[in-house]
Structure formats: structure tokens, C-alpha cells
Amino acid sequence: MLTGCSGVGKTTTAQELLQRETNYIVMDADILYNIMPHETEEDLLDWVEHIMEFSLTIM
């Protein structure tokens, strides 16, 4: 999992890892965040729960 503030090198790190590793799944949480409602704290908690459930299904 890569996380961090803007400009710290997440994209560069991800690109380097993709070149080195062959057994991986790429998930972009921003895509899910953008299609799900996120106006309240409950919405945010639902989003986190969906990400966790999805992650468990692909392990």
C-alpha cells in the first residue's frame, strides 16, 4: 500500500515497483472515492469499509 502527501513520490515508487514485481494487483482508491458519496463522516466510513471488503476478496 502506498500512501502519503502530494509530491512525496507515490507514483514514482509505484512505477518502480511495477517494473520489479510480477505478482501484484493495482487498486486505485481514488477511483472508488470519486464514484461513492463522501459528504459525511458516515460516507467516509462506508468507503473505507468497501475498500477493506474488496481487498479481502482478492487476497
C-alpha positions as CSV (number, residue, x, y, z in Angstrom):
1,M,0.0,0.0,0.0
2,L,1.4,3.4,-0.9
3,T,0.1,6.5,0.8
4,G,1.3,9.9,1.5
5,C,1.0,13.6,0.8
6,S,1.2,15.1,-2.7
7,G,4.6,15.2,-4.2
8,V,6.3,12.6,-2.0
9,G,6.9,10.2,-4.8
10,K,4.0,7.7,-4.6
11,T,3.6,7.5,-8.4
12,T,7.4,7.2,-9.0
13,T,7.6,4.4,-6.3
14,A,4.6,2.6,-7.8
15,Q,6.1,2.7,-11.3
16,E,9.4,1.3,-10.0
17,L,7.6,-1.5,-8.1
18,L,5.6,-2.4,-11.2
19,Q,8.8,-2.9,-13.1
20,R,10.3,-5.1,-10.3
21,E,7.4,-7.2,-9.2
22,T,5.2,-9.5,-11.3
23,N,2.7,-10.8,-8.7
24,Y,0.5,-7.8,-7.8
25,I,-2.9,-6.2,-8.0
26,V,-3.2,-2.5,-8.6
27,M,-6.1,-0.7,-6.9
28,D,-6.7,3.0,-7.0
29,A,-8.8,4.0,-4.1
30,D,-9.3,7.5,-5.6
31,I,-11.5,5.9,-8.3
32,L,-13.8,4.4,-5.8
33,Y,-13.7,7.6,-3.7
34,N,-14.8,9.6,-6.7
35,I,-17.8,7.4,-7.5
36,M,-19.1,7.0,-3.9
37,P,-20.8,9.7,-1.9
38,H,-18.4,11.3,0.6
39,E,-20.2,14.2,2.2
40,T,-20.4,12.9,5.7
41,E,-18.2,11.0,8.1
42,E,-20.6,8.1,7.8
43,D,-20.0,8.2,4.0
44,L,-16.2,8.1,4.6
45,L,-16.5,5.1,6.9
46,D,-18.7,3.3,4.4
47,W,-16.0,4.0,1.7
48,V,-13.3,2.6,4.0
49,E,-15.4,-0.5,4.7
50,H,-16.0,-1.1,1.0
51,I,-12.2,-0.8,0.3
52,M,-11.5,-3.3,3.0
53,E,-14.2,-5.8,1.9
54,F,-12.9,-5.6,-1.7
55,S,-9.3,-6.1,-0.6
56,L,-10.2,-9.2,1.3
57,T,-12.0,-10.7,-1.7
58,I,-8.8,-10.5,-3.9
59,M,-6.4,-11.9,-1.3
